[in-house]
Amino acid sequence: MPEEIRVTGAGATLNLVYGGSETYALPAEYLRVLTPSAEARGHNGVGGRTVSGKAGVRIAGVEPVGNYAIKLIFDDGHSTGIYTWDFLRELCLEQPAKWQAYLDDLAAQGLAR
């Protein structure tokens, strides 16, 4: 679980602090396109799709979900993704690889950010 969660840049970035000094800045677009919701992941891994056109999206709110996650509310109306602590940590640690895979997926499908 992060020790600190803060939205900065008028909703452009979610900042997470672990262990007092380990910090991560996750762009809203990154979090939105990698949403854990059924929109992108599908149901049981079937039927997901690549989320595109979110370059200007912002985080409008953050709500706690029990003691295990947060729900991010985006200014495009999306609010169904539950970001567990484990998933957030994965997004932090694997950000370069996950972002590149997303960009490659967009290019392969002829989609734009």
CNS distance restraints for C-alpha pairs under 8 A (distance, minus, plus):
assign (resid   1 and name CA) (resid  18 and name CA) 7.49 0.50 0.50
assign (resid   1 and name CA) (resid  68 and name CA) 7.75 0.50 0.50
assign (resid   1 and name CA) (resid  85 and name CA) 5.33 0.50 0.50
assign (resid   1 and name CA) (resid  86 and name CA) 7.84 0.50 0.50
assign (resid   2 and name CA) (resid  16 and name CA) 6.06 0.50 0.50
assign (resid   2 and name CA) (resid  17 and name CA) 5.54 0.50 0.50
assign (resid   2 and name CA) (resid  18 and name CA) 4.93 0.50 0.50
assign (resid   2 and name CA) (resid  19 and name CA) 7.81 0.50 0.50
assign (resid   2 and name CA) (resid  85 and name CA) 7.46 0.50 0.50
assign (resid   3 and name CA) (resid  16 and name CA) 7.46 0.50 0.50
assign (resid   3 and name CA) (resid  17 and name CA) 5.56 0.50 0.50
assign (resid   3 and name CA) (resid  18 and name CA) 5.47 0.50 0.50
assign (resid   3 and name CA) (resid  19 and name CA) 6.99 0.50 0.50
assign (resid   3 and name CA) (resid  20 and name CA) 7.10 0.50 0.50
assign (resid   4 and name CA) (resid  15 and name CA) 7.78 0.50 0.50
assign (resid   4 and name CA) (resid  16 and name CA) 5.61 0.50 0.50
assign (resid   4 and name CA) (resid  17 and name CA) 5.03 0.50 0.50
assign (resid   4 and name CA) (resid  18 and name CA) 7.26 0.50 0.50
assign (resid   5 and name CA) (resid  14 and name CA) 7.03 0.50 0.50
assign (resid   5 and name CA) (resid  15 and name CA) 5.77 0.50 0.50
assign (resid   5 and name CA) (resid  16 and name CA) 4.86 0.50 0.50
assign (resid   5 and name CA) (resid  17 and name CA) 6.79 0.50 0.50
assign (resid   6 and name CA) (resid  14 and name CA) 5.82 0.50 0.50
assign (resid   6 and name CA) (resid  15 and name CA) 5.09 0.50 0.50
assign (resid   6 and name CA) (resid  16 and name CA) 6.64 0.50 0.50
assign (resid   7 and name CA) (resid  11 and name CA) 5.70 0.50 0.50
assign (resid   7 and name CA) (resid  12 and name CA) 7.43 0.50 0.50
assign (resid   7 and name CA) (resid  13 and name CA) 5.69 0.50 0.50
assign (resid   7 and name CA) (resid  14 and name CA) 4.60 0.50 0.50
assign (resid   7 and name CA) (resid  15 and name CA) 6.07 0.50 0.50
assign (resid   7 and name CA) (resid  59 and name CA) 7.44 0.50 0.50
assign (resid   8 and name CA) (resid  12 and name CA) 6.31 0.50 0.50
assign (resid   8 and name CA) (resid  13 and name CA) 5.34 0.50 0.50
assign (resid   8 and name CA) (resid  14 and name CA) 6.47 0.50 0.50
assign (resid   8 and name CA) (resid  15 and name CA) 7.19 0.50 0.50
assign (resid   9 and name CA) (resid  13 and name CA) 6.11 0.50 0.50
assign (resid  10 and name CA) (resid  58 and name CA) 7.48 0.50 0.50
assign (resid  11 and name CA) (resid  28 and name CA) 7.08 0.50 0.50
assign (resid  11 and name CA) (resid  58 and name CA) 4.75 0.50 0.50
assign (resid  11 and name CA) (resid  59 and name CA) 4.46 0.50 0.50
assign (resid  11 and name CA) (resid  60 and name CA) 6.16 0.50 0.50
assign (resid  12 and name CA) (resid  27 and name CA) 5.89 0.50 0.50
assign (resid  12 and name CA) (resid  28 and name CA) 5.22 0.50 0.50
assign (resid  12 and name CA) (resid  29 and name CA) 7.84 0.50 0.50
assign (resid  12 and name CA) (resid  57 and name CA) 7.45 0.50 0.50
assign (resid  12 and name CA) (resid  58 and name CA) 5.09 0.50 0.50
assign (resid  12 and name CA) (resid  59 and name CA) 6.41 0.50 0.50
assign (resid  13 and name CA) (resid  25 and name CA) 6.15 0.50 0.50
assign (resid  13 and name CA) (resid  26 and name CA) 5.50 0.50 0.50
assign (resid  13 and name CA) (resid  27 and name CA) 4.43 0.50 0.50
assign (resid  13 and name CA) (resid  28 and name CA) 5.31 0.50 0.50
assign (resid  13 and name CA) (resid  58 and name CA) 7.83 0.50 0.50
assign (resid  13 and name CA) (resid  59 and name CA) 7.51 0.50 0.50
assign (resid  14 and name CA) (resid  25 and name CA) 5.74 0.50 0.50
assign (resid  14 and name CA) (resid  26 and name CA) 5.13 0.50 0.50
assign (resid  14 and name CA) (resid  27 and name CA) 6.32 0.50 0.50
assign (resid  14 and name CA) (resid  28 and name CA) 6.73 0.50 0.50
assign (resid  14 and name CA) (resid  59 and name CA) 7.91 0.50 0.50
assign (resid  15 and name CA) (resid  23 and name CA) 7.14 0.50 0.50
assign (resid  15 and name CA) (resid  24 and name CA) 5.68 0.50 0.50
assign (resid  15 and name CA) (resid  25 and name CA) 4.50 0.50 0.50
assign (resid  15 and name CA) (resid  26 and name CA) 6.28 0.50 0.50
assign (resid  16 and name CA) (resid  23 and name CA) 5.67 0.50 0.50
assign (resid  16 and name CA) (resid  24 and name CA) 5.24 0.50 0.50
assign (resid  16 and name CA) (resid  25 and name CA) 6.52 0.50 0.50
assign (resid  17 and name CA) (resid  21 and name CA) 6.52 0.50 0.50
assign (resid  17 and name CA) (resid  22 and name CA) 5.61 0.50 0.50
assign (resid  17 and name CA) (resid  23 and name CA) 4.48 0.50 0.50
assign (resid  17 and name CA) (resid  24 and name CA) 6.54 0.50 0.50
assign (resid  18 and name CA) (resid  22 and name CA) 4.97 0.50 0.50
assign (resid  18 and name CA) (resid  23 and name CA) 6.28 0.50 0.50
assign (resid  24 and name CA) (resid  92 and name CA) 6.30 0.50 0.50
assign (resid  26 and name CA) (resid  30 and name CA) 6.72 0.50 0.50
assign (resid  26 and name CA) (resid  31 and name CA) 6.92 0.50 0.50
assign (resid  26 and name CA) (resid  92 and name CA) 7.17 0.50 0.50
assign (resid  27 and name CA) (resid  31 and name CA) 6.50 0.50 0.50
assign (resid  28 and name CA) (resid  32 and name CA) 5.99 0.50 0.50
assign (resid  28 and name CA) (resid  57 and name CA) 6.34 0.50 0.50
assign (resid  28 and name CA) (resid  58 and name CA) 5.49 0.50 0.50
assign (resid  28 and name CA) (resid  59 and name CA) 5.96 0.50 0.50
assign (resid  29 and name CA) (resid  33 and name CA) 6.08 0.50 0.50
assign (resid  29 and name CA) (resid  54 and name CA) 5.82 0.50 0.50
assign (resid  29 and name CA) (resid  55 and name CA) 5.66 0.50 0.50
assign (resid  29 and name CA) (resid  56 and name CA) 7.04 0.50 0.50
assign (resid  29 and name CA) (resid  57 and name CA) 5.81 0.50 0.50
assign (resid  29 and name CA) (resid  58 and name CA) 7.25 0.50 0.50
assign (resid  30 and name CA) (resid  34 and name CA) 6.16 0.50 0.50
assign (resid  30 and name CA) (resid  99 and name CA) 7.06 0.50 0.50
assign (resid  31 and name CA) (resid  35 and name CA) 5.96 0.50 0.50
assign (resid  32 and name CA) (resid  54 and name CA) 7.36 0.50 0.50
assign (resid  32 and name CA) (resid  57 and name CA) 7.68 0.50 0.50
assign (resid  32 and name CA) (resid  74 and name CA) 7.51 0.50 0.50
assign (resid  33 and name CA) (resid  40 and name CA) 7.57 0.50 0.50
assign (resid  33 and name CA) (resid  50 and name CA) 7.43 0.50 0.50
assign (resid  33 and name CA) (resid  51 and name CA) 5.19 0.50 0.50
assign (resid  33 and name CA) (resid  52 and name CA) 6.96 0.50 0.50
assign (resid  33 and name CA) (resid  54 and name CA) 7.17 0.50 0.50
assign (resid  34 and name CA) (resid  40 and name CA) 7.16 0.50 0.50
assign (resid  34 and name CA) (resid  51 and name CA) 7.82 0.50 0.50
assign (resid  35 and name CA) (resid  39 and name CA) 7.87 0.50 0.50
assign (resid  35 and name CA) (resid  40 and name CA) 6.40 0.50 0.50
assign (resid  35 and name CA) (resid  41 and name CA) 7.78 0.50 0.50
assign (resid  35 and name CA) (resid  81 and name CA) 5.59 0.50 0.50
assign (resid  35 and name CA) (resid  83 and name CA) 7.82 0.50 0.50
assign (resid  36 and name CA) (resid  40 and name CA) 6.87 0.50 0.50
assign (resid  36 and name CA) (resid  41 and name CA) 6.28 0.50 0.50
assign (resid  36 and name CA) (resid  81 and name CA) 5.20 0.50 0.50
assign (resid  36 and name CA) (resid  82 and name CA) 6.41 0.50 0.50
assign (resid  36 and name CA) (resid  83 and name CA) 6.71 0.50 0.50
assign (resid  37 and name CA) (resid  41 and name CA) 6.12 0.50 0.50
assign (resid  37 and name CA) (resid  42 and name CA) 7.49 0.50 0.50
assign (resid  37 and name CA) (resid  80 and name CA) 5.88 0.50 0.50
assign (resid  37 and name CA) (resid  81 and name CA) 4.39 0.50 0.50
assign (resid  37 and name CA) (resid  82 and name CA) 6.96 0.50 0.50
assign (resid  38 and name CA) (resid  42 and name CA) 4.26 0.50 0.50
assign (resid  38 and name CA) (resid  43 and name CA) 5.60 0.50 0.50
assign (resid  38 and name CA) (resid  48 and name CA) 6.68 0.50 0.50
assign (resid  38 and name CA) (resid  81 and name CA) 8.00 0.50 0.50
assign (resid  39 and name CA) (resid  48 and name CA) 6.11 0.50 0.50
assign (resid  39 and name CA) (resid  49 and name CA) 6.82 0.50 0.50
assign (resid  40 and name CA) (resid  48 and name CA) 4.61 0.50 0.50
assign (resid  40 and name CA) (resid  49 and name CA) 4.86 0.50 0.50
assign (resid  40 and name CA) (resid  50 and name CA) 6.05 0.50 0.50
assign (resid  40 and name CA) (resid  51 and name CA) 6.38 0.50 0.50
assign (resid  41 and name CA) (resid  45 and name CA) 5.72 0.50 0.50
assign (resid  41 and name CA) (resid  46 and name CA) 7.23 0.50 0.50
assign (resid  41 and name CA) (resid  47 and name CA) 7.11 0.50 0.50
assign (resid  41 and name CA) (resid  48 and name CA) 4.28 0.50 0.50
assign (resid  41 and name CA) (resid  49 and name CA) 6.77 0.50 0.50
assign (resid  42 and name CA) (resid  46 and name CA) 4.92 0.50 0.50
assign (resid  42 and name CA) (resid  47 and name CA) 4.43 0.50 0.50
assign (resid  42 and name CA) (resid  48 and name CA) 3.72 0.50 0.50
assign (resid  42 and name CA) (resid  49 and name CA) 7.27 0.50 0.50
assign (resid  43 and name CA) (resid  47 and name CA) 6.52 0.50 0.50
assign (resid  43 and name CA) (resid  48 and name CA) 7.34 0.50 0.50
assign (resid  50 and name CA) (resid 105 and name CA) 7.49 0.50 0.50
assign (resid  50 and name CA) (resid 106 and name CA) 7.35 0.50 0.50
assign (resid  52 and name CA) (resid 106 and name CA) 7.35 0.50 0.50
assign (resid  52 and name CA) (resid 111 and name CA) 6.44 0.50 0.50
assign (resid  52 and name CA) (resid 112 and name CA) 6.01 0.50 0.50
assign (resid  52 and name CA) (resid 113 and name CA) 5.29 0.50 0.50
assign (resid  53 and name CA) (resid 111 and name CA) 7.90 0.50 0.50
assign (resid  53 and name CA) (resid 112 and name CA) 5.84 0.50 0.50
assign (resid  53 and name CA) (resid 113 and name CA) 4.53 0.50 0.50
assign (resid  54 and name CA) (resid 113 and name CA) 5.78 0.50 0.50
assign (resid  55 and name CA) (resid 113 and name CA) 5.27 0.50 0.50
assign (resid  57 and name CA) (resid  74 and name CA) 6.83 0.50 0.50
assign (resid  57 and name CA) (resid  75 and name CA) 6.30 0.50 0.50
assign (resid  57 and name CA) (resid  76 and name CA) 6.58 0.50 0.50
assign (resid  58 and name CA) (resid  74 and name CA) 5.68 0.50 0.50
assign (resid  58 and name CA) (resid  75 and name CA) 5.52 0.50 0.50
assign (resid  58 and name CA) (resid  76 and name CA) 7.83 0.50 0.50
assign (resid  59 and name CA) (resid  72 and name CA) 6.84 0.50 0.50
assign (resid  59 and name CA) (resid  73 and name CA) 5.92 0.50 0.50
assign (resid  59 and name CA) (resid  74 and name CA) 4.47 0.50 0.50
assign (resid  59 and name CA) (resid  75 and name CA) 6.08 0.50 0.50
assign (resid  60 and name CA) (resid  72 and name CA) 7.76 0.50 0.50
assign (resid  60 and name CA) (resid  73 and name CA) 5.43 0.50 0.50
assign (resid  60 and name CA) (resid  74 and name CA) 5.03 0.50 0.50
assign (resid  60 and name CA) (resid  75 and name CA) 5.33 0.50 0.50
assign (resid  61 and name CA) (resid  72 and name CA) 5.99 0.50 0.50
assign (resid  61 and name CA) (resid  73 and name CA) 4.88 0.50 0.50
assign (resid  61 and name CA) (resid  74 and name CA) 6.88 0.50 0.50
assign (resid  62 and name CA) (resid  70 and name CA) 6.55 0.50 0.50
assign (resid  62 and name CA) (resid  71 and name CA) 5.79 0.50 0.50
assign (resid  62 and name CA) (resid  72 and name CA) 4.80 0.50 0.50
assign (resid  62 and name CA) (resid  73 and name CA) 6.14 0.50 0.50
assign (resid  63 and name CA) (resid  70 and name CA) 5.49 0.50 0.50
assign (resid  63 and name CA) (resid  71 and name CA) 5.12 0.50 0.50
assign (resid  63 and name CA) (resid  72 and name CA) 6.57 0.50 0.50
assign (resid  63 and name CA) (resid  73 and name CA) 7.97 0.50 0.50
assign (resid  64 and name CA) (resid  69 and name CA) 6.25 0.50 0.50
assign (resid  64 and name CA) (resid  70 and name CA) 4.47 0.50 0.50
assign (resid  64 and name CA) (resid  71 and name CA) 6.29 0.50 0.50
assign (resid  65 and name CA) (resid  69 and name CA) 5.01 0.50 0.50
assign (resid  65 and name CA) (resid  70 and name CA) 5.06 0.50 0.50
assign (resid  65 and name CA) (resid  71 and name CA) 6.49 0.50 0.50
assign (resid  65 and name CA) (resid  82 and name CA) 7.67 0.50 0.50
assign (resid  68 and name CA) (resid  84 and name CA) 5.68 0.50 0.50
assign (resid  68 and name CA) (resid  85 and name CA) 5.98 0.50 0.50
assign (resid  69 and name CA) (resid  82 and name CA) 6.43 0.50 0.50
assign (resid  69 and name CA) (resid  83 and name CA) 5.36 0.50 0.50
assign (resid  69 and name CA) (resid  84 and name CA) 3.94 0.50 0.50
assign (resid  69 and name CA) (resid  85 and name CA) 5.41 0.50 0.50
assign (resid  70 and name CA) (resid  82 and name CA) 5.93 0.50 0.50
assign (resid  70 and name CA) (resid  83 and name CA) 5.33 0.50 0.50
assign (resid  70 and name CA) (resid  84 and name CA) 6.44 0.50 0.50
assign (resid  70 and name CA) (resid  85 and name CA) 7.88 0.50 0.50
assign (resid  71 and name CA) (resid  79 and name CA) 6.87 0.50 0.50
assign (resid  71 and name CA) (resid  80 and name CA) 7.21 0.50 0.50
assign (resid  71 and name CA) (resid  81 and name CA) 6.04 0.50 0.50
assign (resid  71 and name CA) (resid  82 and name CA) 4.80 0.50 0.50
assign (resid  71 and name CA) (resid  83 and name CA) 6.04 0.50 0.50
assign (resid  72 and name CA) (resid  79 and name CA) 5.96 0.50 0.50
assign (resid  72 and name CA) (resid  80 and name CA) 7.83 0.50 0.50
assign (resid  72 and name CA) (resid  81 and name CA) 6.69 0.50 0.50
assign (resid  72 and name CA) (resid  82 and name CA) 7.22 0.50 0.50
assign (resid  72 and name CA) (resid  83 and name CA) 7.52 0.50 0.50
assign (resid  73 and name CA) (resid  77 and name CA) 7.04 0.50 0.50
assign (resid  73 and name CA) (resid  78 and name CA) 6.05 0.50 0.50
assign (resid  73 and name CA) (resid  79 and name CA) 4.46 0.50 0.50
assign (resid  73 and name CA) (resid  80 and name CA) 7.84 0.50 0.50
assign (resid  74 and name CA) (resid  78 and name CA) 5.36 0.50 0.50
assign (resid  74 and name CA) (resid  79 and name CA) 6.30 0.50 0.50
assign (resid  83 and name CA) (resid  87 and name CA) 6.00 0.50 0.50
assign (resid  83 and name CA) (resid  88 and name CA) 6.06 0.50 0.50
assign (resid  84 and name CA) (resid  88 and name CA) 6.15 0.50 0.50
assign (resid  85 and name CA) (resid  89 and name CA) 6.15 0.50 0.50
assign (resid  86 and name CA) (resid  90 and name CA) 6.21 0.50 0.50
assign (resid  87 and name CA) (resid  91 and name CA) 6.19 0.50 0.50
assign (resid  88 and name CA) (resid  92 and name CA) 6.25 0.50 0.50
assign (resid  89 and name CA) (resid  93 and name CA) 6.18 0.50 0.50
assign (resid  90 and name CA) (resid  94 and name CA) 5.81 0.50 0.50
assign (resid  90 and name CA) (resid  95 and name CA) 7.89 0.50 0.50
assign (resid  91 and name CA) (resid  95 and name CA) 5.40 0.50 0.50
assign (resid  91 and name CA) (resid  98 and name CA) 7.61 0.50 0.50
assign (resid  94 and name CA) (resid  98 and name CA) 5.94 0.50 0.50
assign (resid  95 and name CA) (resid  99 and name CA) 5.85 0.50 0.50
assign (resid  96 and name CA) (resid 100 and name CA) 6.16 0.50 0.50
assign (resid  97 and name CA) (resid 101 and name CA) 6.13 0.50 0.50
assign (resid  98 and name CA) (resid 102 and name CA) 6.19 0.50 0.50
assign (resid  99 and name CA) (resid 103 and name CA) 6.25 0.50 0.50
assign (resid 100 and name CA) (resid 104 and name CA) 6.07 0.50 0.50
assign (resid 101 and name CA) (resid 105 and name CA) 6.09 0.50 0.50
assign (resid 102 and name CA) (resid 106 and name CA) 6.22 0.50 0.50
assign (resid 103 and name CA) (resid 107 and name CA) 6.25 0.50 0.50
assign (resid 104 and name CA) (resid 108 and name CA) 6.15 0.50 0.50
assign (resid 105 and name CA) (resid 109 and name CA) 6.28 0.50 0.50
assign (resid 106 and name CA) (resid 110 and name CA) 5.98 0.50 0.50
assign (resid 106 and name CA) (resid 111 and name CA) 4.85 0.50 0.50
assign (resid 106 and name CA) (resid 112 and name CA) 6.35 0.50 0.50
assign (resid 106 and name CA) (resid 113 and name CA) 7.54 0.50 0.50
assign (resid 107 and name CA) (resid 111 and name CA) 6.11 0.50 0.50
assign (resid 107 and name CA) (resid 112 and name CA) 7.60 0.50 0.50
